[in-house]
Amino acid sequence: MFEKQSNEEADDWSDLVGLIAVLNRTPADALRTRLEAILDVESVLTALALDNLTANLDSYAGFGQNYYIYHRQTDNRFVWIPWDPSLAFGALNLGLSVDEMKKLSLTWTIASAGMGAAPGMPPGGPGGPGGPGGAGPSGSTRAHWPRGCGRSRS
């Protein structure tokens, strides 16, 4: 579900596959140590905090999109880069009132709210499956996070 934005000619996804495997398969008690070795965790937490602060539902927490993952060669870790926050500050409200958006849980996702795609949008969010940001499979509610959805630069 990823789309390469650099090194497209190299058909080597092993670094990204490895990151996703660590996220999906590492026991919770070992996850922090394993992640910090391969992921700039601060970049991820900063982006997620900003999405939360600005009520950006058109993001990883919302549709699981609008981010890049860049494999930084200087320290051999991935860094999270937000992309297209144009629908922040409630511009995409998914039918939620201003008061409801102010009170969203830090762990809110479309899946936790029992929503699929936003009204009038194809399954998987804007662009549909495989669209901008690499949306999930048709009908997905993104219940099994994290998984491959986004743009990769390595």
C-alpha positions in Angstrom: 0.0 0.0 0.0 3.0 2.3 -0.2 4.1 4.4 -3.1 7.8 5.1 -3.5 8.7 8.7 -4.0 12.5 8.3 -4.3 14.8 5.4 -5.4 11.8 4.2 -7.5 14.2 2.2 -9.8 15.4 0.1 -6.9 12.7 -2.6 -6.2 14.0 -3.1 -2.6 11.3 -2.6 0.1 13.1 -4.7 2.7 13.8 -1.8 5.1 10.2 -0.7 5.1 8.9 -4.3 5.4 11.3 -4.7 8.4 9.9 -1.6 10.1 6.3 -2.8 9.6 7.2 -6.2 10.9 8.7 -4.7 14.0 5.6 -2.6 14.6 3.2 -5.6 14.0 5.2 -8.4 15.7 7.2 -7.0 18.6 5.8 -7.7 22.1 4.8 -4.5 23.9 7.5 -4.8 26.5 10.2 -4.8 23.8 8.7 -2.4 21.3 10.2 0.8 22.6 13.8 -0.5 22.4 13.3 -2.1 19.0 11.6 1.0 17.6 14.0 3.6 18.8 16.8 1.7 17.0 15.0 2.0 13.6 12.6 4.9 13.9 12.9 8.5 14.9 10.1 8.1 17.4 10.1 11.8 18.3 9.2 12.7 14.7 6.2 10.4 14.8 5.0 11.6 18.2 5.4 15.2 17.2 3.4 14.7 14.0 0.6 12.8 15.9 0.5 15.5 18.6 0.2 18.2 16.0 -2.6 16.3 14.2 -4.4 16.0 17.5 -3.9 19.6 18.5 -5.1 20.8 15.1 -8.0 18.3 14.8 -6.5 17.0 11.6 -8.7 14.0 10.9 -7.3 13.7 7.3 -4.1 12.2 8.8 -2.8 8.9 10.0 -5.3 8.8 12.9 -8.1 9.6 10.6 -7.7 7.9 7.2 -4.2 6.5 7.8 -2.8 8.8 5.1 -1.0 12.0 4.4 2.4 11.3 5.6 5.8 10.2 4.3 8.2 7.7 5.9 11.8 8.6 5.0 14.6 6.2 5.6 17.3 8.6 6.8 20.7 7.3 5.8 22.7 9.4 8.3 21.5 7.3 11.3 19.7 4.5 9.4 16.4 5.3 11.0 13.0 6.2 9.5 11.6 9.6 10.1 7.9 10.6 9.8 7.1 13.6 7.6 3.5 15.0 7.7 2.0 15.8 4.3 -0.9 17.9 3.2 -2.4 19.2 6.5 -4.9 21.4 4.5 -7.9 19.9 6.2 -6.7 20.5 9.8 -8.5 22.8 12.2 -11.8 20.9 11.6 -11.9 21.5 7.9 -12.7 17.8 7.6 -15.0 17.2 10.5 -16.6 13.8 9.5 -19.9 15.1 10.8 -18.6 15.8 14.3 -19.6 19.0 16.0 -17.0 21.5 17.1 -17.6 20.4 20.7 -17.1 16.8 19.8 -13.9 17.6 17.9 -12.6 19.5 21.0 -13.2 16.4 23.1 -11.7 13.7 20.9 -9.7 11.1 22.8 -6.0 11.0 22.1 -6.5 7.4 20.9 -9.4 8.3 18.5 -9.3 6.8 15.0 -12.0 6.3 12.4 -12.0 2.6 13.3 -12.5 3.4 17.0 -15.4 5.6 16.1 -17.0 2.8 14.0 -16.6 4.8 10.8 -15.4 3.7 7.4 -14.8 6.2 4.7 -16.1 9.7 5.2 -19.6 10.3 3.7 -19.3 10.8 -0.1 -15.8 9.4 -0.2 -14.7 6.1 -1.6 -13.6 3.3 0.8 -10.2 4.0 2.3 -10.5 7.8 2.2 -9.7 10.4 -0.4 -8.5 8.8 -3.6 -9.9 5.4 -2.6 -7.8 2.4 -2.3 -4.3 3.2 -3.5 -5.0 6.9 -3.8 -3.0 9.8 -2.3 -1.2 8.6 0.7 -1.9 4.9 -0.2 -5.3 4.2 1.4 -6.2 0.8 2.7 -8.1 -2.0 1.0 -11.7 -1.4 -0.1 -14.0 -1.3 2.9 -11.2 -1.1 5.4 -11.8 0.5 8.7 -8.1 0.4 9.6 -8.8 -1.8 12.6 -5.4 -3.5 12.3 -2.9 -0.6 12.7 0.0 0.0 12.1 0.3 -1.3 8.6 1.6 0.0 5.3 -0.3 3.1 4.2 1.7 6.1 3.1 4.5 7.3 0.9 8.0 6.0 1.3 11.2 7.7 0.6 14.4 5.7 1.1 
